[in-house]
Amino acid sequence: MQLLVLKSELVHVLGKVSSVITRGTTPILSNVLLTAGEGSLEVVGSDGEIELSSSCRADVSFVGTVTVPARKLFDIARALPEGNIKMQFSDNNLTLSIGTSRYKLSTLPAADYPLMASKAQEKNGLLGSGAVASFGLQGSELKDLISKTAFAMGTNDVRYYLNGLFLEVGQGNIRFVGTDGHRLAVCDLTSAVCVPETVGVIIPRKAIGEMGRLFSDGGEVKLSFGSGYIRVDSADASLVATLIDGKYPDYQRVIPTGLDGIITADRSEMISAFSRASILANEKYRGVNLTPSNNVLEIEATNTDAEKAIDQIDVQFSGKSFEIGFNVTYLIEALKSFGGTSIEIHVRDGSSSVIFSDPSASLEHKVVVMPMRL
């Protein structure tokens, strides 16, 4: 293998794939797989559960493939001066040279690299017509779907199926759902997707983070999933990840109905008021009491030091007054997942879950937050 590659382009693709690589017990997964082909260099990184790949232009004299330590290659490439880097593989070493600088890295055989994309293809044809579902959307749309739901998914929950986002695809609709059992976020995108029946998969947290990072810059993104795997492709990057094997809870059951009261407020003002009250909220439970009355919302927080915060904001509400408690962090994160000026909170009484929504939003998005006893 021998090629010339521009330093800035090599650093760019290494940056895309390096984030997934961890120093584990399998030495070869600390490496990146380099494949020099006709006019391009492909770089692949994996941790055994997520595989990222990206490519850049290269002047290839001799095609070939090899694996080299990811962190060392990335650090060297970033430190080298601008210009064309010569990469040459011989005698089980990869040499990088530019000007008077020359670096030699150890390698491991490319044949030993566990390519997830190949396994996914063999199992259910994710790259072709054998996928259970395959559809396209814009990178900005994918970013919105993730950002409006990912905050609500579980973190190291013993109910492992909550530690990811549920992707549900139906006729003409793409839906992302996240829940940790205390709150629920749902976001829908109307799409021309065509599937014979509604299907759903659970995408793990780390894969969701990489999807939000890699595919949010615009341009079309294609998602395909089948038995055990999901694949995401854009013009300059690909991701393959194993799915969480489990049954996602019936989230529709926890979305309350019959909420006949609506609190309408300025979203930024409400975030500010909740943030101020959170300063004196109990550090463990993070609880605040809300009391809506005639066009006023009172917010109260106390802690074990007998300190108290009381704040009020103007809202539109004409229903019967009641008191209800919430984890203030859940309230703030729910509000931040919306982008509009105003917010609606659908309520019933002091013991029922509430629904946050913004009817003016371009995506159908709602967040359910369960109350807590204070």
C-alpha positions as CSV (number, residue, x, y, z in Angstrom):
1,M,0.0,0.0,0.0
2,Q,1.3,3.4,-1.0
3,L,-0.5,6.7,-1.3
4,L,-0.4,10.5,-0.9
5,V,-3.2,12.1,1.2
6,L,-3.7,15.8,2.2
7,K,-3.1,16.2,5.9
8,S,-6.3,18.2,6.5
9,E,-8.5,15.5,4.9
10,L,-6.7,12.6,6.8
11,V,-7.3,14.4,10.1
12,H,-10.9,15.0,9.2
13,V,-11.8,11.4,8.5
14,L,-9.7,10.2,11.5
15,G,-11.7,12.6,13.7
16,K,-15.0,11.2,12.5
17,V,-14.1,7.6,13.4
18,S,-11.8,7.9,16.4
19,S,-14.5,8.8,18.9
20,V,-15.9,5.3,18.9
21,I,-12.6,3.6,19.6
22,T,-11.8,2.5,23.2
23,R,-8.8,0.8,24.7
24,G,-10.3,-2.6,25.4
25,T,-9.0,-6.2,25.8
26,T,-9.0,-6.7,22.1
27,P,-5.8,-5.1,20.7
28,I,-7.0,-4.8,17.1
29,L,-10.0,-2.7,18.2
30,S,-7.5,-0.1,19.3
31,N,-6.6,0.2,15.7
32,V,-8.2,1.8,12.6
33,L,-8.6,-0.2,9.4
34,L,-7.1,1.7,6.4
35,T,-8.0,0.6,2.9
36,A,-6.4,2.3,0.0
37,G,-8.5,2.0,-3.2
38,E,-8.9,3.7,-6.5
39,G,-8.5,7.4,-5.7
40,S,-9.5,7.2,-2.0
41,L,-8.5,6.1,1.5
42,E,-11.2,4.6,3.7
43,V,-10.8,4.6,7.5
44,V,-12.8,2.3,9.7
45,G,-13.0,2.4,13.5
46,S,-15.0,0.1,15.9
47,D,-15.5,-0.9,19.5
48,G,-17.3,-4.2,18.6
49,E,-20.8,-2.7,19.0
50,I,-20.5,0.4,16.8
51,E,-18.5,0.7,13.6
52,L,-17.8,4.1,11.9
53,S,-16.3,4.6,8.5
54,S,-15.4,7.6,6.4
55,S,-13.2,8.2,3.3
56,C,-11.2,10.9,1.7
57,R,-9.5,11.5,-1.6
58,A,-6.0,10.1,-2.0
59,D,-3.4,9.6,-4.8
60,V,-3.0,5.8,-4.5
61,S,0.1,4.3,-6.1
62,F,-0.5,0.8,-4.7
63,V,-3.8,-0.4,-3.2
64,G,-3.9,-2.3,0.0
65,T,-5.3,-2.6,3.5
66,V,-3.8,-2.5,7.0
67,T,-4.6,-1.7,10.6
68,V,-2.6,0.8,12.7
69,P,-3.0,2.3,16.3
70,A,-5.8,4.8,16.0
71,R,-4.7,7.3,18.7
72,K,-1.1,7.4,17.6
73,L,-2.0,7.9,13.9
74,F,-4.5,10.6,14.8
75,D,-2.1,12.5,17.0
76,I,0.8,12.3,14.5
77,A,-1.4,13.4,11.6
78,R,-2.7,16.4,13.6
79,A,0.9,17.4,14.6
80,L,2.3,17.2,11.0
81,P,2.6,20.4,8.9
82,E,0.1,21.1,6.2
83,G,0.6,19.3,2.9
84,N,0.6,15.9,1.4
85,I,1.4,13.0,3.7
86,K,3.0,10.0,2.1
87,M,1.8,6.7,3.6
88,Q,3.6,3.4,2.8
89,F,3.1,-0.1,4.2
90,S,6.0,-2.5,4.2
91,D,7.7,-5.0,6.5
92,N,4.6,-5.0,8.9
93,N,5.0,-1.2,9.5
94,L,3.2,1.9,8.2
95,T,5.5,4.8,7.5
96,L,4.2,8.4,7.4
97,S,6.4,11.1,5.9
98,I,6.2,14.8,5.0
99,G,9.1,17.0,4.4
100,T,11.8,16.0,6.9
101,S,9.4,14.3,9.3
102,R,9.1,10.5,9.2
103,Y,7.1,8.2,11.5
104,K,6.9,4.4,11.6
105,L,3.9,2.7,13.2
106,S,3.4,-1.0,14.0
107,T,0.5,-2.8,12.3
108,L,-1.8,-5.7,12.8
109,P,-3.2,-7.8,9.9
110,A,-6.3,-6.3,8.2
111,A,-7.8,-9.8,7.8
112,D,-8.2,-10.0,11.6
113,Y,-10.3,-6.8,11.8
114,P,-13.9,-7.7,12.8
115,L,-16.0,-5.8,10.3
116,M,-19.5,-5.4,11.6
117,A,-20.8,-4.2,8.2
118,S,-19.9,-7.6,6.7
119,K,-21.7,-9.4,9.5
120,A,-24.8,-7.3,9.2
121,Q,-24.8,-7.8,5.4
122,E,-24.5,-11.6,5.8
123,K,-27.2,-11.7,8.4
124,N,-30.0,-9.7,6.9
125,G,-28.8,-7.7,3.8
126,L,-28.6,-4.3,5.4
127,L,-26.9,-3.0,2.4
128,G,-29.5,-4.2,0.0
129,S,-33.2,-5.1,-0.4
130,G,-33.1,-7.6,2.5
131,A,-33.4,-4.9,5.2
132,V,-36.6,-4.9,7.2
133,A,-36.9,-1.1,6.7
134,S,-34.9,1.4,4.7
135,F,-35.6,5.1,4.3
136,G,-34.0,8.5,3.9
137,L,-34.3,11.8,5.6
138,Q,-32.3,15.0,6.0
139,G,-29.5,15.2,8.5
140,S,-31.1,18.2,10.1
141,E,-34.3,16.2,10.6
142,L,-32.4,13.3,12.2
143,K,-30.7,15.8,14.5
144,D,-34.0,17.3,15.6
145,L,-35.6,13.8,16.2
146,I,-32.7,12.9,18.4
147,S,-32.3,16.1,20.3
148,K,-36.0,16.2,21.1
149,T,-36.0,12.7,22.6
150,A,-32.5,11.6,23.7
151,F,-32.6,13.5,27.0
152,A,-35.4,11.3,28.3
153,M,-33.8,7.9,27.7
154,G,-32.4,5.9,30.6
155,T,-28.8,6.0,31.9
156,N,-27.4,2.7,33.1
157,D,-30.9,1.5,33.9
158,V,-31.2,-2.1,35.0
159,R,-34.1,-2.2,32.5
160,Y,-31.5,-2.3,29.7
161,Y,-34.1,-1.7,27.0
162,L,-34.6,1.9,28.3
163,N,-30.9,2.7,27.7
164,G,-31.6,3.8,24.2
165,L,-34.1,5.4,21.8
166,F,-37.0,3.5,20.3
167,L,-37.2,4.1,16.5
168,E,-40.6,3.2,15.2
169,V,-41.3,3.4,11.4
170,G,-44.8,3.2,10.0
171,Q,-46.5,4.1,6.8
172,G,-45.6,7.8,6.1
173,N,-44.2,8.4,9.6
174,I,-40.9,8.2,11.5
175,R,-41.0,8.3,15.3
176,F,-38.4,8.5,18.0
177,V,-39.3,7.7,21.6
178,G,-37.2,8.0,24.8
179,T,-38.1,7.2,28.4
180,D,-36.4,6.5,31.7
181,G,-39.7,5.5,33.5
182,H,-40.2,9.0,35.0
183,R,-40.6,11.0,31.8
184,L,-41.3,10.3,28.1
185,A,-40.4,12.2,25.0
186,V,-42.0,11.4,21.6
187,C,-41.2,13.1,18.3
188,D,-42.7,12.4,14.9
189,L,-41.6,13.2,11.4
190,T,-44.0,12.9,8.5
191,S,-42.2,11.1,5.7
192,A,-42.7,9.3,2.4
193,V,-41.3,6.1,4.0
194,C,-43.1,3.0,2.8
195,V,-43.2,-0.2,4.9
196,P,-45.7,-3.1,4.9
197,E,-46.3,-2.8,8.6
198,T,-45.1,-0.7,11.6
199,V,-41.7,-1.9,12.9
200,G,-39.5,-0.7,15.7
201,V,-36.0,-1.1,17.1
202,I,-34.1,0.1,20.1
203,I,-30.9,2.0,19.3
204,P,-28.3,2.1,22.1
205,R,-27.3,5.3,23.8
206,K,-23.7,5.4,22.4
207,A,-24.9,4.9,18.8
208,I,-27.5,7.6,19.3
209,G,-24.7,10.0,20.3
210,E,-22.6,9.1,17.3
211,M,-25.6,9.6,15.0
212,G,-26.3,13.0,16.4
213,R,-22.6,14.0,15.9
214,L,-22.0,12.5,12.5
215,F,-25.1,13.2,10.6
216,S,-26.3,16.6,11.7
217,D,-24.6,18.8,9.1
218,G,-27.3,18.6,6.5
219,G,-27.6,16.4,3.4
220,E,-29.5,13.2,3.0
221,V,-29.1,10.4,5.4
222,K,-30.2,6.8,4.8
223,L,-31.2,4.5,7.6
224,S,-31.6,0.7,7.2
225,F,-32.2,-1.8,9.9
226,G,-32.8,-5.5,10.2
227,S,-32.3,-8.3,12.7
228,G,-29.8,-7.1,15.3
229,Y,-28.3,-4.2,13.3
230,I,-28.9,-0.7,12.1
231,R,-26.9,1.1,9.4
232,V,-26.8,4.9,8.8
233,D,-25.2,6.3,5.6
234,S,-24.5,9.8,4.4
235,A,-22.3,11.1,1.6
236,D,-19.1,11.0,3.7
237,A,-19.7,8.6,6.6
238,S,-21.3,5.4,7.6
239,L,-22.3,3.9,10.9
240,V,-23.3,0.3,11.7
241,A,-24.4,-0.6,15.3
242,T,-25.9,-3.5,17.1
243,L,-29.4,-2.9,18.4
244,I,-30.6,-3.5,21.9
245,D,-32.3,-6.9,22.0
246,G,-35.5,-6.4,24.0
247,K,-39.1,-5.4,24.0
248,Y,-39.7,-1.7,24.4
249,P,-42.5,-0.8,26.8
250,D,-46.0,0.2,25.6
251,Y,-45.2,3.9,25.8
252,Q,-48.7,4.8,24.6
253,R,-50.2,3.6,27.9
254,V,-48.3,6.3,29.9
255,I,-49.4,9.2,27.7
256,P,-52.3,10.7,29.8
257,T,-55.6,11.6,28.2
258,G,-58.4,13.9,29.4
259,L,-56.0,16.7,30.4
260,D,-58.6,19.6,30.3
261,G,-56.3,22.4,31.6
262,I,-53.6,24.2,29.7
263,I,-50.9,26.4,31.1
264,T,-49.5,28.6,28.4
265,A,-46.3,30.5,29.1
266,D,-43.1,32.1,27.7
267,R,-40.7,29.2,27.4
268,S,-37.5,31.1,28.1
269,E,-39.1,32.8,31.1
270,M,-40.2,29.5,32.5
271,I,-36.8,28.0,32.1
272,S,-35.3,30.9,34.0
273,A,-37.7,30.7,36.8
274,F,-37.2,26.9,37.2
275,S,-33.4,27.4,37.1
276,R,-33.6,30.0,39.8
277,A,-35.8,27.8,42.1
278,S,-33.5,24.8,41.5
279,I,-30.7,26.5,43.4
280,L,-32.5,25.8,46.7
281,A,-34.1,22.5,45.7
282,N,-33.2,19.4,47.6
283,E,-29.9,18.1,46.1
284,K,-31.1,14.5,46.1
285,Y,-34.7,14.7,44.9
286,R,-34.5,18.1,43.0
287,G,-38.2,18.7,43.8
288,V,-40.2,21.8,43.2
289,N,-43.9,22.5,43.8
290,L,-46.0,24.3,41.2
291,T,-49.3,26.0,41.9
292,P,-51.1,27.3,38.9
293,S,-53.9,29.8,39.6
294,N,-55.6,32.6,37.7
295,N,-52.9,33.6,35.2
296,V,-50.1,33.0,37.6
297,L,-47.7,30.1,38.2
298,E,-46.1,29.9,41.6
299,I,-42.9,27.9,42.0
300,E,-41.6,26.8,45.4
301,A,-38.5,24.8,46.3
302,T,-37.2,23.9,49.8
303,N,-34.2,21.8,51.1
304,T,-33.0,20.0,54.2
305,D,-31.5,23.3,55.5
306,A,-35.0,24.8,55.7
307,E,-34.1,27.2,52.9
308,K,-36.9,28.2,50.5
309,A,-37.3,29.7,47.1
310,I,-40.6,31.2,45.9
311,D,-41.0,32.6,42.4
312,Q,-43.9,33.6,40.2
313,I,-44.4,34.0,36.5
314,D,-47.3,35.2,34.4
315,V,-49.1,32.5,32.5
316,Q,-52.4,31.9,30.8
317,F,-54.5,29.6,33.0
318,S,-58.0,29.9,34.1
319,G,-58.7,26.5,35.6
320,K,-59.1,25.4,39.2
321,S,-56.0,26.0,41.3
322,F,-54.0,22.9,42.5
323,E,-50.5,22.0,43.7
324,I,-48.2,19.5,42.0
325,G,-44.6,18.5,42.5
326,F,-41.9,17.6,40.0
327,N,-38.2,16.9,39.6
328,V,-37.1,20.4,38.4
329,T,-34.3,18.9,36.2
330,Y,-37.0,17.0,34.2
331,L,-39.0,20.2,33.8
332,I,-36.0,22.2,32.5
333,E,-34.8,19.5,30.1
334,A,-38.3,19.1,28.8
335,L,-38.6,22.8,28.1
336,K,-35.1,23.0,26.4
337,S,-36.1,20.2,24.0
338,F,-38.5,22.7,22.4
339,G,-37.5,25.6,20.2
340,G,-40.5,27.9,20.1
341,T,-41.2,31.1,22.1
342,S,-44.2,29.8,24.0
343,I,-45.0,26.4,25.6
344,E,-48.2,24.6,26.6
345,I,-48.4,22.4,29.6
346,H,-51.5,20.2,29.6
347,V,-52.6,19.4,33.2
348,R,-55.5,17.9,35.1
349,D,-54.9,17.8,38.8
350,G,-52.1,17.5,41.5
351,S,-51.5,13.7,40.9
352,S,-51.6,13.3,37.1
353,S,-48.7,13.4,34.6
354,V,-48.5,16.5,32.4
355,I,-47.8,16.9,28.7
356,F,-45.5,19.6,27.3
357,S,-46.2,20.6,23.7
358,D,-45.8,23.5,21.2
359,P,-48.6,23.5,18.6
360,S,-46.5,25.9,16.4
361,A,-43.6,23.5,16.1
362,S,-42.7,22.0,12.7
363,L,-42.4,18.5,14.2
364,E,-45.1,16.8,16.3
365,H,-43.3,16.7,19.6
366,K,-44.5,16.1,23.2
367,V,-42.9,15.4,26.5
368,V,-44.7,13.6,29.4
369,V,-43.4,14.2,32.9
370,M,-44.7,12.3,35.9
371,P,-45.3,14.1,39.2
372,M,-43.5,13.3,42.5
373,R,-44.6,13.5,46.1
374,L,-42.8,16.3,48.1
